[in-house]
Amino acid sequence: MSNQKKNQNQNPNKNQNQYPNQNHNSYPLVNEDFNLKETKPTLGGGRVTANDRLGTAFDLVEQMHYLYVRVVKAKDIPSKKDGNSKFHPFVEVLLGNLKGLTLHFEDKSSPEWNQVFVVLKDRIQSRLLEVCLKDKSRIGDTDDGFIGKVHFEINEVPKRVPPDSPLAPQWYWLENRKGEKVKGELMLAVWIGTQADEAFQEALHLDATAVNGDGVANIKSKVYVSPRLWYLRVNVIEAQELQIGNKNRLQPEIYVRITLGNVVLRTKNALSKNVCPSWNEDLMFVVAEPFEDQLVLSVEDKVAPNKDELLGKCVISLQDVEKRVDFSTPISKWYGLEKEVVSEGGNKKVCKLNSKVHLRLSFDGGYHVLDELTHYSSDLKATSKELWKPSIGVLELGILNAQGLSPMKNRDGRGITDPYCVAKYGQKWIRTRTISNSFNPNWNEQYTWEVFDPCTVITIGVFDNCHLQGEDKNDKAKDSKIGKVRIRLSTLETNRVYTHSYPLIVLTPAGVKKMGEIQLAVRFSCSSVFNVLAMYSQPLLPTLHYLHPLTYYQIDNLRHQATQIVATRLSRAEPPLRRELVEYMLDVGSNTWSIRRCKANYVRIAGILTGLIAICKWFNGICTWKNPITTVLVHIIFFLFVCFPRLILSSMFVVVFLIGTWNYRMRPRKPPHMDIKLSQAERVPWDELDEEFDTFPTSRNNDAVRMRYDRLRSIGSRMQAVAGDLANQGERFYNLLTWRDPRATALFLIFCLVASIVLYVTPFTILVSLIGFYTMRHPKFREKLPSVPLSFFRRLPAKTDSLL
């Protein structure tokens, strides 16, 4: 079996450490505002209303003006007074109490940096910008390595707004501290721009220069692409001429074990107990491009309960495996087996055997590799690009700001947060820049995705960066989650701008907690409404999922493989999207046992049945003549339907149409958001939360496990009683014709014979009228005792008598 779920066995107390100052022994109370709020920010330089349908670059974010300083290179640097010609030059950018440093070069008199520094204009507290050239080799107790400087008046810096061409850098003479010109020149460009400037993405923020080392890379915004995933199907057919160690074994139990990376799967034991076993069994793996791993296949014999004998193995490269978009039969191949043997001198060598195994290998590109739950998947396309259809629209997301974020860690004795956002839609992930030490960060970054299906979901998460100031010295340091938001595109009107403030909600071991709010601007644009509407008639997943469906176990197993591959690949990027972040965005572990989720699903089912229950209550009121006028009208309508039956279906559809048209006035005006009431997270008992955050297998003491087991037994007993009642009713219905109760069966057959004669000679309309009027008869003609058919049915036998 697979060994893929080791990551679930983690200490749940890590969640408790992320959210300090919480009482884990109290019953959680919820007094905060968890509602969605509509906002009206000034987008793209002007106020954008909800119905604004204009679309331009960066029109979903607020314009933020920045001061840009591009340090290109230097020349003619003056020589040292001591005659030493070696220079280690670097540039220091000073703006009030803000400072930024370029890289330094060793022994280079004409260095080139081409680095950009940026600072928000609102944070500038000085009228003078200084760019100083220094020599690191001169820095000492009395010398700061100063060579020369260039200064600019902030009020005289030119403005530049794209699509204007970039400002050309110029040479500037260096000055000493007295303002006198000295030998040497710096090539610089200084301008005022916005976040739409192409230099913004790679610029170093002066207000974040306290970040050093690897933290500089972790603070920048980036775009990532998930690896392209394929389903690898290994059809194990048979093996021949296997060499068993014990020749006297007449019935060997032979199976095949296949290893791909960290995933290990095995076949069942062969039914043919000989040296030429056959299986004809499929094993499924998830593989990412480029195909780096190799498939290791071993044929083994189970000689004892805890002992397996290796009969041979082979290593298969995935580079030459056939790719298919349909379910056509791939070419089968025979692979020779080999085995390590120990020579007389104790040396190991690989010996080729006469044994071989018959396999069919194929990459199934007709499936969509599920790395998300289908309930809120952001991508539903098949793996093979040959099956992709043209995009139907564009999704634009503006990440504006966040307010009231909670402190996530302590530094220098005070709580701080270094927040950043991650959004995932399709294969494209985006990460905003990290705003250092801010509870109300302003990102104002805009991103775009192609949309291939409107029934998809974009996920936006907010995290605290724990890898800026040396927190990552410990490899176990993880970025803390602040909350996430899901937006389903099908709930959005096309070409409309939605600007709302979403609550950031997390469930902790101490209860539900609001971590702040994030303000987003979303627009789903499409060029053809017909193409969008046509998608509603198409299957949700590629056709191969329906023609050759995978089992539930395979889907769950393959999804776990896919999430681990995506998390591993993205964690190797620079800067990395860390594993805990990817798993949180992909909802890894969301299918674990939770009483809270069970209650939420029960409430959802009850909500679905509310309409049916209301109809039943209304009809009961008709039958009991609670409102005589309404009952008489229903009798008249029923009589008309009996006389004119062709009006029934048309009237039903007209009623549904009128109800839907009436509900249009009360349609939802806001996108859906995380609902703590629906999630049953308002008041959750502490022991249920402790169970939900427990590891698998459990890490709690015996008393807690015993209490949970007894609670599950209590829930199971009620479910057992319900299942027993359903079985009883089904068996009674089945026993109407089995003669288990000969008298009951004889009575039922006599009733069927009489009913057939009566129905034959009685007109159908008269019969339906009699049944309807009898059902809606006045209470004076009713009895409180059960009806004859119900009493007869309850007396029928069931198989409960045969249960122990």
N, C-alpha and C positions, 0 to 999 in steps of 0.2 A: 504493500500500500504506500501511498505518498507520505513523505515526511515534511510536507510543506507548511504545516500550521504551528511551527515552533514559535513563531513570533507572537502567538497569542499568550504564551506562558510568560508574561511579563508582570512585574510588580504593579498592582493597581494603585499603590500609594504614590506613584509618580503623579497621578492626577491630583492628589491632595496637595502636593507640594507646589503645583502651578497656581493655586488660588489660595493665598494666605489669608489669615484673619477670618476663617470660617469655623463655626462651631459644628463639629461632626457628631455631637451627641444630642443635638436638639432637633425638634421637628421643623423642617424648613418652612419658612413663611414667605409669601410672595406679595410684596406691596409696591412693586415698581410698575412703570408703564411699559408694556410690551407691544404696544400698538404701532402700526405703520403710519407714518406721517407724510403728507404731501408737502413738498417744498417748492419754492419759486426762486431758484438762484439766478444770477445774472450769467448766462452762458454765452460764450463766444463774443464777449464785448457788449452784449445787449440782453435784456430780459427775454427769455424764451418761455412761452406758455405751453401748456400741455398739448395744444392742438397745432403747434408750429410744425410745419412739414418741410421746412427748408433744411438742406443738408450740405454742410461744408466741413473742411478739415478742422478739427479741434473746436467744433461748435457745441459739444456736449460738456465742456468744462469751462470753468471760470478762467479768464486770462490772468496770468501771474507774470509780472515783469521782473526780470532778473538782470543783474550786471554780469556780463561775460568778460573774462580776461583770458586770451589765448597767448601762451608763451611759446614762441616758435623756436628761436635759436639765438645764439650770441656769436660775436666775432670781435677780433682785435682786443682780446682781453689783455690788460697790462700785465707785464711780468712781475714776479715777486722781487722785493727789495733784497732778499738774501741770495738772489741769483738762481734759486731752484726753479726750474721751468715746469715742474709738475703741477697741474691744476686738478682740483676736484670740484668743478663748478656746479652750482645749483641756484635756483631762483626762489625767492621768498616773496609772496604776495601778502601785503598788509593792508587791512581796511579796518581802522579802529582797533577793536580788540579781537578781530578775526584774522586768522593767519593760515596760509596754505603754502606747502613746499612741493617743489618738483623733485624728480629723481636727480641724483647726483652722478656725475661721470668721473671716472678716475683717469687722470693724465690725458685731458682733452681740452685743447684751447679753443676749439670751435664747436661747442656742443649743440645738439639739436634735441629739443624736448617735445614740442608740438603737443603740449598739455593745455587743457581748458579748465579754468576755475570759474565757479558761478556762485552767486549769492542772491537771495531774494531781496528785491529792492526795498521792501518794507522793513527789512532787518538792518539796513545800512544806517549806522549812527555816526558816520564821519563824512566830511566833505572832501577828503583827500584820499586817493588811492595811490599806494606806493608799491612799486615792483623793484625789488632789490636783487642784485646779482652778488652772490657770495661764493667763497671758496672754502670748502669743508676742511681742507688740509691746514688752513690758517686758524681755525677756531681753537681758542685756548682760554686761559683764565682771564686774559685782558683783551682778547681780540675775538670779535664775533664773525670774522671772515669777510667783512664788508668790502666790496670792490666798487660798486656804484649803484645808482638807483635811477628810476624814472617815475615821475609822479603825474597824476591826472586829477583834474577837478571833476567831481562827480556830475556837477550841473552841465559840464561841457561835453559829456560823453554822448556820441550820436546814438540814435535809435535805429533799430533794424527789425522788420517784421517780414517773415516769409510770405509770399514767394520771392522777396528781394534776394539777390545774390549775396553770398557770404561776404562779410567785410574783409577787404584785403589787408593783411598785416603790413606794418611799416617799420622801418629802422628808426630807433630813437637813441640819441646820444646819452651816455651815462653821466650822472652828476654825483659829486661827493656830498657829504652831509651839509656843506655850506651852500650848496646850490651851484657850485662851479663845475663846468664841463671837464670830464676826464676822458682818458683814452678808453675805447670800448663802446660797443653798440649792442642793443637788444632789439630783436624783431618781435613786435607785439601787435595785437589787435584787441581793442576794448570797445564794447558796445552794449547797449541796452536792448534786450530781446525778451521773448516769451518762452514758455515751455514747448512751443511748436518749433523752436530752432533745432536744426539737425545736430548741433553740437551739444544739446542738452543731455542726451542719453549717456554720453561718455564723460561728461564734465564731473569734476570733483567739487562738492559743495563746501564752501569755506566754513559754514556753520557746523560742519560734520568732520572737521579736520582732526578732532580728538580721536577719531577712529584711525587705527594704524594696522600695519601688517596685512593679514588676510582679510581683515574686516573691511578694507577699502573695496574689495571685489564684492563683498556681501551686501554693500549698501546701495549698489546701482540697480536700476531697472533693467530687466532682460525679458526676452521672448524665447520660449522653449517649444520644441516639437516632440511629442511622444514618439517612441520607436514604432515602426510599422510591424504589427503583430500578425502572425500566421498560425493557423491550427495545423499541427503536424499529425497525420494519421499513420500509425504503424500497424499494419495488418499482419499478425503473426500466423502463418499458415501451418507449417509443419517443420520437422527436422528429420534428418536421416543419418544412419550409421553412428549414433551416439555411443561413446565408449564409457560404460559404467564401471566404476572401480570394483564393486563386488559383483562378480559374474554370477553368483548364486541367487541374486535378487531377481525374482520372477516377475514382480509387479512394481517397478520403480514409479515413484511419484515425481514426474518431471514437469517443470514450469520454466518460463522465460522471465527474466528480470531485465528491465530496460532503465538506464540512467541517462538523464539529460540535464546537465548542470547540477542543481540541487534537488531535482525532482526524480523520484524513483517510483516506477510502477511495475506491476508484475501481472502475468496472466494467471488463470486458474490452472490447477493440475490437469495434465492431459488425461482424457478418458481412456485412451489406448495405452495400456501398461506395457510398453515395449520400447525398443531402442529407436523406433521410428514413430515418435508421437506426433499428433496433429492437434491444433487448437482452433484455428480460424477465428481469432479474437482480435478486436481493435483496441489499441491503446492510443489515447489522445494527449498531445503535449501542446504547449504554447511556445513559439519561437519568435524571436525578434530579429529583424534585419539590422546589420549584416549577420549572417549565420556563422557565429564564431564557435559555438559549442559543437562537440561531437557526440554522436549517439553511441553509447556503450551497451551492448547486448550480451547477456550471459545466460547460458542454459544450465540449470541447476537441478539437482535431485535431492528431494527431501528424505534423507536417510533416517532421521530421528526428529522428535518434536522440536529440538533446539539446534539441530545440526543439518546443514545443507552442504552437499558436495558439488563443486564446480565441475561441469562436464566440458566446458569450453566457452569462449567469448570472442566477440569481434567488435571492432571500432569502425563506425560508419560516418563518413563526412556528409554534411547536409548540403554541400554546394551543388551536388548533381541530382538532388531529389526533384522529382517531377512536380510542377505546379499545375493545378487544374481549377477551372472555374465552375465545373458541373460535377456530377457524380459518376463520370465515366471511369471504367475500371483501369487503374494504373498498371504499368508493366511490372510483373513480379520478377524478383531476382533471387538467386542462390548466393549466400554468403558463407565462405569458409570460416570455420572456427579454429581458434588456437588456444594454447594453454601453457602456463608457466610450469616448467618442471625443474627439479633440483638435481643437478648432476652429482656424480660420486664425490667430487671435490667441494661440494656445498655451494656451487655457483648456480644462479638461476638463469634460465634461458627460455625463450619463447619457442614453443614447438608447434608447428602446424599439424592439424589433425585432418583425418579423412571425413570428419563430421561436418555437416553443413546445415544451415537453416534457411528456410524459404520465407521471404518477406515481400510485402508490398508497401512502399513508402510514397507518401504524397503530401504536398501542401495544399490544403483545401481553401482556396481563395474565394469560394462562393459563400462562406460564412462571414458574419461579423464577429470579431473577437471581443467578447464582452469583458471590459475591465471596470464597468460601472453597473449598478443595478438597472434593469430595464425600466423601472418606474421613473427614474430621472436620469436617463442616459443623454449624453450630449452628442453622440455620434451613432448612427445606425447603418452606415455604409458597409458594403462588403469589403473584404481585404483587397481583392484584386481590383485594380483601377479600371480594368476593362468593363466592370459592371457599374461603375459610377455614372450617375446622371448629372446633368448640368445643375449648378446651384440655382436656387429659387429666390435668393435675396441676400441681404447683408445685415448682420447684427453689429450695432455700435454700442459701446459701453464707455461711459465717462465715470471714472472713479474720482469723486470730488474731494471729500474730506471725511473725517470721523470726529465725533464729539463725545466727551465724557468717558474716555477709555479708562479702564481700571489699571492700577499699578500691577505689573506682572512679576517684577523682581526688585531686589534691593541693591543699591549701589551707593557707597559712601553714607550709609545709614538712612537713606530715604528711598521710597518707592518710585520706580521709573518704568517707562515703557518705550521701546523702540519699535514702533509698529510699521508693518508693510502689508500690502495686499497681494493676493494671488487669485487669478481667475482662470477657469478651465472651461473650454468649449471645444468639442471635437478633439483633434490631435494637438491643438495649439494651447499652450499655457503661457500666461503672462505674469510677470512679477513687477510690482512698482518699486520705486526706490524706498529705502528705509528712512523715515524721519526720526532722527535721534532725539530721545528724551522729550517726548511730546504726548500729552493726553488728548490734544485736539489737532491732529496732523492734517495738513492740506497737501493732497497729492496732485489733483487736477491733471490726471493723465487719461488719455483716450485711446481705445484699441478697437480693432475691427476684425470680424470673422465672417467667412462665407457660410451661408446657411443652405443645407441640402434637405432638411426636413423641419417643418414648423413644430412638430410634436417632440421637441427636444428641450433640454434644460441647461442653462448656464449656471455655474457654481462660482461664487465669490467668497473667499475666505480672508480673514484678517489674523495676522500672527505677530508675535513679539520676537524680534531678532535677538537671539542670545549668543551671537558670534561676532560681536563688535569690539568689546573691550577686554578680551582675554577670557570671556566666559567659556570659550571652546578649548581651553587648556585641558579640560577634562573631556574625553571623547564621548562621555555619556550626556553632555549638555544637549538639550533639545529645544527647538523653538516652540514656545507655548502658543496654544490656540486661543484666540480671543472670540471667535464666532464665525459663522458663515451664513450665506444667503443663497437661496436657489430661486431662479426666475424661469418659469416655463414660457417659451416663446409663443405657444398657441394661446396663451391668456392675454397677449398684447395685441392691440390694434396696430395695423400696419401703418408705417410712416408717422407715427405719433411719438412724441418725446415724453417719457415717464420720468419724473424727478421726485424721488421719495427718500425719506430717511428710514432705513431699515434697522430694527433692533438687533444687536449682536447677542445671541443667547447661547449659553453653554450649560450643559447638565454636568454638575460636579458631584463628588461623593457627599457633599453637604446639601445638595438640592440645586434647583435651577437658579441661574444668576444672569443678570443683564450686565454685559461687559462694556456697554457703550452703544453708539449708533454710528452707522455708516451711510453717507449720502451718495446716491448713485443717480446717473442719468442714463436711460436705456432707450434705444430706438431700433425697431425691426422694420427694415425697408425692403420692399419687393418691387420688381419691375412689372410683374404680371400677376394679378390676383387669380387668374385662371390656373396658373401653374401651382399656386399655393393650394387652391381648393382641390385640384386634381390629386394632390398628395394624400388627401383623406380617403381616397379609394384604393390606395396602394397598401400592400402588406407592410407592417411595421418593420420587420426584419427582412433580410434577403431571402429569396424563395427557398434556398437550400435548407433553411431552418425549419421549413414546413414540409418539404418533400422528404427530407432525411433528418428528422429532428434528433437532437441530442437528449440524453436522459437528464433528469434533475441533478443526479450525482455528478455527471460529467460537466454540466454547466457550472455548478458550484466549484468543482475542483479546478476547472480551466480558468474560471474568473480569479481564483486565488493565485494561480500561476501568473496570469496576466498582470495583476496588481503588483506582484513582487518584482516582475521584470521591469515594469514602468518605474516603480520606485527606485530600483537599483540603477537603471540607466540615468534617470533625472538627477539622482544624488551624485553622479559622477560628472555632471556639468559644472561649469564655472561661471558665476557662482552656483553652488548646488541648490536644487530644490530637494530638501532633505526628506528622508524616508517618512518621518512622522507626519510631515506636511502633506505628502502625496497620499498617504494612507487615510488621513483625515478627509481630504478632498474627495477621495474615491469611496468613502464610507466602508472601509475595511472593518470587519467585525460587527457590522450593523445587524447581522442575522443571529447574533447570540441571544440566549434566553433572557427575557426581561418580563417580569410581571406587569410593569408599567406599560410596555408595548402591548401586551395581551389585553389590558384594560382599554387601551386606546383603540385597538382593532375591534373590540366588542362594542365600544361606543360608536365607531364608524358603521358597523353592521346594523346597530340599532337605528342610526340615523337614516340608513338606506331603507329600512323597513317602516320608518315613520309614516311615509305616505300611504303604504299599504294598510297599516294599522288604522290610519285616519279614515280610509275608505271603508274598512270593516266596521268601525264605530258608527260611521254615517249610515251604512246600510242596516246596522242593528237598530239605530234610531228610527229608520223607516219601518222596519219590521215590528217595532214596539209602538209605533204611532206616537212618537214623542211630539212631532209637529204634524198634526193631521193634514194641514194644507199641503205641505211638502210631500207627504205620503200619497195623497190623492193625485198630485201632479206626476209622481213617479209611476203610479198605476196607469195613468193615461199614456205616458211616454212608453211604458212597457207594452201596453196594448197596441200602440202604433208600430213599435218594432216587430211585434209578432205578426201584425197584418202586412207590414211592408219590410221584410227582413233585409232587403238590399240597402236600407238606410243605416244599418247597424255600423258597418265598417267605415262608411263615409262620415257618419256622425262622430265616431270615435276620433278619426284623424282631424276633423274640424275642431273638436274640443281641445285636442293636444295643440293644434296650431294657435288657438285663441289663448290658451294658457301661456305658451311660449311668448306670444306677442305681448301679453299683459306683463310678463316678467321682464321684458326688455326695459321697462321704466325703472326697474329695481336691479338692473344688472350691476355686477361688481365694477367699481370705478378704479380700484387699485389692484396691483398684482398681488398674488398670494404671498404669504410670508410665514415664518416659523410661528406656529400657534401653540402656546404652552397649554392652553385649555384642551385642545384636541389631543395633544400629546400626553395628557394626564400627568403633567409635570408641575402643577400648581402646588400640590401638597402631597408629596410622596413620602411614605414612612422611611425612616433611615435604614432599616434592615433590608428593605427592597432595593434601595439605592446601593447599599453595600454588596448585595448579591449581583446587581447589574454590572458593577465595576470590578467584580472578582475575576480572577484569572481562570483559564480552563487548561488543565484540571484545577480544582479549587486550591487556594492557599490559606483558607480560614481554619479555625480550630474545630474540634469535633462537635462542640456544643452548637456552634453556629450552623454547621453542616446538618446536624440532626434536626434543628429547628426548621431549616429550609426543606429538608426531606419530608418532615411531617406536614408542612404546609402544602407541598406538592402532592402528597398523598390525599390531603383533604380536597384539593382542586381536582385531582384525578378521580376521586370517588364520585364527585358530582358529574364529571364528564362521563364516567362509566355508567351512572344511572341514566343519563340522557341517551347514551348510545344503546343501552338495554331497552329503553322504551321505544326507540326507533326500530330496533330489531323485532320487538314484540309486534308492533303494528304491521311491519312487513311480513312476518311469518303468519300472522292471522289472515292477511289478505291472500297469501299463497295457499293456506290450508283450506280455503273455500272449496277447492276442487280436488284435494288430495285424499279425502275420506278419512282424515285423521280423527275427526268427530263425525261418524256416519250420519247421525241425525241432523247435524247442522248442514252438512253437505247436501243431504236429501232435500231439506227445506229450501236451500238456495237453488238447487236445480229445478224444483217445482216452481219457485218464484220466477226463474228465468224462462221456463216454458210458458207460464201464464202471461208474463210480460211481453214475450214475443208475439203472442196472439193478440193481446190488447193493443200493442203498438202497430200491428199490421192493420187492424180494423179501425183504429182511431186516427183522424187527421192530425198531422204534426202540429199545426198551429193551435188546435184545441188542447193538445197534450201539453205544449209549452205554456199556454195560458193558465191551465189548471195548476201546473207546478209552480209558476211564478206567483199567482194570486194566493196559493196555499202557503208559500214561504212568507209572503208579506201580510198574512191574515192578522186581524185585530187581536190584541192581547186577551180579549174575552174568550177567544176560541183557542187559547194556548194553554198548555200544561207545563208545570215546572219540572216534571220528570223527564228523563232522557227519552229521545225518540226511539221507536221500535227498531229501525235499522242500526242505530248506534248501540242499543242494548244487545242486539244480535251479534254485532261485530265484536263487542267487548267480551262476549262469552266464548269466542272461538279460541282454540288451543294454540299455544306457542311452544317453543323448545326450551323455555325456562325450566320446565320440569326435568329436563335431562342434564341441567348444569349442576356441577358439584358445588 
